[in-house]
Structure formats: C-alpha cells, structure tokens
C-alpha cells in the first residue's frame, strides 16, 4: 500500500466515531468501491475499539452534559466554504470571554471529556507532529485550537454535510438533506438537533459556561432550524468574490476528497457539484436571513476583513451588541501580528472559470456587489 493511501486511510474523518452511525452510513449508501475496502475496515476497527471509552463517557459525564445550559446563546459564523470563515473564527476566538469547540472534541466527540489524559496526548502528538497545518490552506492545526463542529457531527450522526466527501456519488442528495434539510424526515431532523445540542453542551461544559462562538459553513443553510433551537442567537455572515470562492472550493474538494472518499467520482462531476451547491446554499441563506431578529445579524465582506481586520472586528461587536471589545483588543492585535506573513493560495482565473461562474452564480454579483468579469477579455 502506498504511503499516501495509508495516510488517507488513517486520517479518515469517521475514525473514532460512533459505530452505530458508521454502520448506518454504510447500509444507506451502498456502493463502496473495492479499492477503498482497507479504509472501510480501518474506520470500522477504530469505531469498535473506542466504543468502551464512549460508553464510559456517557456513564461518567452524561448527567452533567444533559444539565448544561447553552447560555448565552451562541454566535454563529456562516458563509460558503472558503470565504474566510476560519480566519474570522480564529480571530474572534482570541476574546477570552468566548468559548469554542476544540479540534480534540471534533476528532473524538464521543469521549473527549473522558479522554483528556493519555488519549488526548497521543492524538495531539500524531496531529501536531505529523500534520502541523491544514493541507487546504496551511492554517496551523493544534489539539486545543478552535475547530468547526461539523467534524464532530460527522462522527456521531449520518446527518452531516461532510459525508458528501465519503459518498460523493450521493453528494447531491446528502447536501440537500443534511445542509438544506430538504427531504429530511422529522425523525432524522430531531436526531440531528439532539446530536448538535449534545456537542454544544459538551463544549459549554468544557469551556465552563462561556458563550460559544461557532464556525460552520453548513449552518448557512440551516438558519431556520438554528433559530428554532436558539431564538436569540447571533449570526455573522461573510461573503467573498465568487471567482475566488469557486477556485478555492475546487482546491478544498481535491484535498478532502482523497482523504475521505469511499466511492470514485469523475473530476468533472466535482466542478458541477460546486457550481450546484453554491447557489442552493446562498439562496437559502438569502431567503432565511430575514428571520433573524434585528440586531442579531451582521454581514462581513472578506476583502474588507482582510484589508482592516481590527476595524471589521470592532464593527462586528458594535453591530451585534457584544461587550468586551476593548478588553480583547490586545489579544486580537497579537493574533493578527502572528499571521501577518500568511500567504493565501494562488489560483489561475481562466476564461472557462469566469464563464461557468457567470452562468451559474449570476445572482451573487448582484447580492454582494462584486464585479462581473468578461471571459472574452480575460482570454486576451
């Protein structure tokens, strides 16, 4: 087995997750390709081996988790993938009054409370020594750093967006049901809500009651349900130039797919999924944002955040009525200084990409005021 394939097998996002959820996924998404059988066996083995620790956690911490109140209600950072949500999340998490879901919790949501000792040390060593940065954008990976809670959901329930990368031939159906909640049964939606609340209760318990600030791009399509769970939640939406989003999202699929997939898919189909998912997600957001109470939503432009992050952060605090900006400002400045030399990935903007984005995402230029380019002029 080649080293690259071995690494991908070990790093599958469902490793150490729920056995029941994993078996349900395999049953409902039949058609796993033979070349990925070692990956299937490895995930099955790790879910089985970690089951006793998950059982112990439920016995040891179950009552405390159920009694934990998620108050004040969370702050949700939403927006399409590759719009700068990670950068904004890491920046705002420098505020010591805010709590977050950690990388360790997303890797081991079923036993991260019980695994704070030797288990965490082992995973931290593997993560920080072998994988110091995310392959998608070279953002540092740390065991206690803020992380996207959708990774935790992937481990505990079949109703997670990230399963599109494991079962890409079913991606369109998975996206509709897990991200837009279209065609999902009431029972499945109730299960999703229960799993989500448990993850946030665990994070709140671990963070000793701090208000959670969460970054989850899939939540962009779930505004209506999130408001049912948290009527007074705050939302920060971030947008970005559509051409940059397409190129960066294509890179995201290239990196994540080979680590997660259990089915083959033609690369041309990936582009079509990206072109399809963006308008579905963003038009859902545009339709639902009016449901958010006045004063609980602020919209941010990535390019303005990049140009003057401290000013945009101050604007976010003011718009949402959040306290503590002055006290957290030194921490914000220190973080921004630490990433001052960070360089984004460079991509070639071809006439074909411009044409595809113009045809499929035309609404986005009007919605957020970006300039629509002419593919003919780009080709000259």
N, C-alpha and C positions, 0 to 999 in steps of 0.2 A: 504494500500500500504506500503510495507516495506521501511524502511529508505534508504536503498541502491538504490532501484529503483527510489525513489523520487529524490534523489540527481542526479542520472543519467539523469532523465528527465529534471531537471532544468539546468544541465550543458551541454546540447546538443550543439555542435559547431555551429549549424544553428540558434540557438535562436538569436533574434535581427537582423537577416539578411534580405535580400530582399524578399518581399512577392512573387514577380514575379518569381524569381529564385527558391524559395521553391516549389511553385505550379508546376512549370515545372519539377522539380525533381520527385515529387510525380506522375505526369502524365506519365513521361517517364520510371519510374522504378516501375511499378505496382507490387503488391505482398507484400505489407507491412503486417506483421503478426499482428494478433489481440492483442497480449499481449503488443505491442508497441503503440497501439492507444492513450493512455494518453500522450505519448511522442510526437506523431504527433500533437495532439491538443494543447499541450503546445507551441511547436515551432510555430504553426500557429498563436496562440494568440499573442506571443511576436513579431512576424514579423508584425502583424497588428497594435499592439499598438505603435510600434516605427516608423511606416510609416510617421506620421506627422513630426517627428524630421528629418528624412532623406530628406523629401521634403523641410523643412526649410534650411537644409544644402546646398542643390543644389541651392536654391534661393540666399542664403547669400554668399556662397563661390564658386559657380560654375565657374564664370568667372575667379577668381583668380587661381583656380586649373587648368583650361584649359590653362592659360597663363604661368604656371610654367614650366620652362625648367629643365630637369633632366641632369644637367651638373655640374661637370664632370660625365661621365658615371659610372654606379655602379660597385661595386666589388661584385661578386657572389661567395659565399661559397657553393660548391656542393659536393656530395658524397652520398652513400647509407645511409639510416636511421641507426642510432646507430653506426656511425663511429667516433663520436667526433665532429660533426659539431656544436652542441650547445656550447660546451666548447670553441671551436675556435672562434665562433661568439661573445660570451660574452667577451672573452679576447680582440679581436680586437676592439670591440665597446668601450673599455676604452680610445681609442685615441680620444681626444676632437675635432679633425678636421673632424671626420666621423659622419654621421647621420645614423639612422636606423628606421625601422618600430617598433612601440611600441606594447606592449601587449594590451593596450586600443584600438589602431587602429585595431588590428586583431579581437577583440571582437565586435567592433562597427564601421566597416569601412565606413558605410553609414552616420554616424553622429558624428564621434569622434572630428571633428573640432568644431561643434556646441555644443558638449556635454562636454566641458572642465570644466564646473562648477559642479553643483549638480549631474548630471548624472554620471560623472566620479567619484565623491566621493562615490556615492552609490555602483558602480561596484567595486571600489577599496576596499571598506570595505568588501564586500562579498568575493572578491578574496583573499585578504591578511589575513583576519581573519579566514575564513573557509577553505582556500586552500593555505597555505603558501608555499608549494612546489609542483612540478610536481610529480604525482604518479609514473610515469615511472622511475624516477631516482633521486628524491629528490632535483632537482635543484630549488632554490627559485623562486617563482612567484611574480613579482611586476608589478604594473599597468603601470609604465613608463619604464620598462626594455625592452631590445631588444627581438623581437619575430619573428617567422617565418611567412612571409607574405602569405604563402599558407592558413593559417587560415582565413585571410581576404578574399582571393579569394573564399574560401568555402562559405562565407556569401553572396557573390554578384553574383556568376555565377555557373551554373551547371557543368562547365568545370574545376573541381578541383579534384586533386588526392584524397583528404581526403573524398570524397563521397564514396570511397570504404568501409569505415567503417560504413556508414549508410545503404548501399545497398550491403552487402558482397556477395550475390548470383550473383550480376552483376559485381563483382570486376575485373575479367579478362578483360571484355570489357571496363570498366571505366578506368582501368590502361592504356590500350593501347591507348585510345582516349585522355585522359587528361594529361598523363605523357610523352608518346612517340609520341603523335599526329598522331597515326596510325588510319586511317579510319575516322578522323575528317573532317567535311565539311569545305570548305573555309569560309563560313559564321560563323560557330562556332569558327574557329581559329581567325577570325577577332574580334569576340566578346571577346574571351579570351584576346587577345592583348590589346583591348581597356580597359577592366577591370583592367588588370595588370598595364597599364600605368597610369590609374587614381589613383590607390592605391599608386604607386611610386611618382606621382606628389603631392598627398596629404602629403605623408611623407616628401618629399623635401620642400614643403611649410611650414610644421610644424617645420622642422629642419633648417629653414632659409637658404636654399640653400646648405647645406653641402653635400658632396659626400656620397651616400648611400652605406653601406655595408650590404648585404642581405644574409641570410642563408635559403636555400630552397632545401631540398633533391630532391623534384620532378623536380627541374630545371636541375638535372643531365641528364635527358633525353630530355631536351629542348634546348640544346646548339645552334642548327642551328637557331631556331626561335629567341632566345635571341640575337644572333649576327645580325639578320636582324633588330631588334629593337635598338640594341646598338653595332654597329660595333667595337667600341674601348673599350668595357667592359673588366674588369679584372676578372680572374677566379682563385679560389683556390680549388683544389680538394683534398679531404682527404680520404685515404683508411684505412682499418683495417683488422686484422686477420679474415678470413671468418668464422671460427668456432664461434668466439665471436660475429660476426655480426648476425649469424643465431639465437643463443640463446637469444641475446638481442632484436632482432626484434620479436621473438616469444613473449617475455615479453611485448613489445610495443603493439602487437595486443591484448593480453589479457587485458591490461589496457584500451586501447582506444575503443575497440570493444563494451564492455558492456556499455560505456557511449554514444555511437553513434548509435548503430545498430537499424534498423527498420525491419530487417529480421534475422531469425535464420540461423545458419550455423554450420555444424559439425566441431569440433575442428581439426579433421584430415585434413579437407579441408584447414584450415588456414596454416598448415605446407606446403601443396602443393602450396598455393599461394605465400608464402615466397620463396620457392625453385624456383618457376617460375619467380617471379618478379625480383629477384636479377640479374640473367644473362641477362634478357631483358634490364634492366636499364643500367647495367655496359657495356654490349657490345655496346649499343647505344652510351654511352659516349666514349668508346674506338674508335668507328668509327668516331665520330664527333670532337674529341679534336684537330685533325689536322687542323680544320677550324679556330681555334683561332689564331690570329696573334702572331707572335714571340714576346716574352716579356710580353704577357698578360695572361699566364698560369703558375702556379706553383703547383706542386703536393707534398702533405704532407702525411707522414705516422703517424697514430695516436700514435703508440708506441714511435716514436721519439719525437713527440709533448709532450707526457706525460712525457718522460724522461728529456727533456730540453726545456720547453715551450718558454723561453725567446730567446734562440738561434734559435729556429724554427721561431719565430715571426720575428726576425731580418732577417732571410733568406727570408721570405716571402716578406718583404718590399724591400729588395735588388733585388730579382728576378723580382718583378713587377714594380720596379722603383718608389715606393711610397715614398713621403717625410715624414718627421716628426717622424721617429722612436725615435730619441734621446729625443725629447721633450715629447713623450708619454711614454717613458720607466718607469718613476716613477709610472705612473698610471697602467702600466702593472704589475710592481712588487707588487703594493698594491693589485691588484685583485688576483694575484697568491697566495699571502700570505693569503688572505681571504678564499681561497678554498683549502688550504694546507691539511686540515684534512678531505677533502671529500673522501668518500669511494664508489667505484663502486659496483654495484650489483654482487653477486657471482652466478655462474651457474654450474651445473653438466654437464661435457662434456662426454656423453655416446658414446659407440661404434656405436650405431644406428645413432646418430647425425653425427659423423665423416664419417660414410659410406654414408649418404644422401648428405652431403656437398661435399664429394669427387666425388660422381657420378654426381651431378647436377651443381657444381660450379668449376669444374676442371680447367677451363681457368683462374680463379682468382689467383691461386697459381703461375702460370707462369707470369701473367700480373704484379703482385706486389711482387713476390719473397718470398711468405710465405711458410713455410714448410708444406708439406702434411703429415698428420699423418696416421698411420696404425690402423684401427679399431680393428684388432685382438690383437695387442699389448696393446691397451687401455683397452680391456676387461680382460686382465690377471691381 
